[in-house]
């Protein structure tokens, strides 16, 4: 009678199969990434609060440009159900004055 050795077949995901890198995975989550050498790693993208203040902001040609911290804004505990940016401003005689600009 013949004898054989059973080898485990492949089928898993390797770093060569994916495009996401560790910096694109939210902290607290684990996965195999393109830069993890086939190891399961923790994400490094900060999980930000659902309400945040801008680092800076300005109005230009009818558009608002708002700079916020890098991170994932995925918590849904705000009244709107999504992330909100809180911009402090003051209104004086019909004009809007902002406290920070870039």
N, C-alpha and C positions, 0 to 999 in steps of 0.2 A: 504494500500500500504506500502511496506517495505521502510525503510530509510537506507542509508549507508554513510559511510565516505570514501572518496577517499584518499588513501595514495599514495604518490609519490613512484614509484618503484625505486629500486636501479639501478645500471648500471654504476656508475662512477668508476674512478680509485682511489684506496686508497694506502696508504704507504705500506701496506702488499702485494700489487700487483707488486711492482717495486723493482729493485735492485740498481738503480743509487742513489748516495748520493749527497748532496749539493755541495761538493767539486769536483764533476765530471761534473757539469753543468757550462757552460761558463757564466761569468758575463754578465748581460744584458738580459739573458734569464730566464724565470720562468717556473716552473713545480712542480708537486708533487713528492717528493723523499722518499726514504726509511727512512730517518731521519727527515721528516718534519711533522710527526704526522697528516697526511692527509690534511695539509695546503699547499697552493701554496707558494713557496719560490723562492727567487732570487738565481741564481747560484753564486758560489764564485771562480770558476776557472778563473784565469786571461786570458784575451784575449790579446795575445802578438802580437807585430808588425811582419809583414811578413819577415823582415830581422832583424837578431839578431847576436850579437857577442857571442861567447862561453864563459862560465865561466872559462873553462880550456879545454885543448885538448892535445893529445899525439899520436904518432905513435908507434905501437908495432906489430912485426911480420907481416908486410904488411897491417895492418888495422889501420884506424884512429878512435880513441875514442874521442868523442866530448861531453862535458857536457854543457847542456843549462838549462836555467831557466824553472821551471815547469810552464806549461800553455798550452793554445790552440793556435796553429799557423794556423788559418783558413783564414786569409786574403789572397786574391789572387792578390795583386797589384805588384808582382815582375815580371821581364821579363820572368821567367820560368813558371809563373802561380801558383806557390806554395811557401811554406816557404823556405827560404834560410838561411844558417848559413855562416856568413862572418868570415873567419879565417885570421887574419893578419900574414904575414910571410915575410921573406926577403930571397933572393937567393944571395949567395956569392960563387963564384967559383964552381957552380954546386951543392952546398949543400943548403938545406932548413933549415933555422933557424926560429924557432917560438918564439914569444914574451912571451907566457905564457905556462906553462906545469903543470901537476899535477902528 
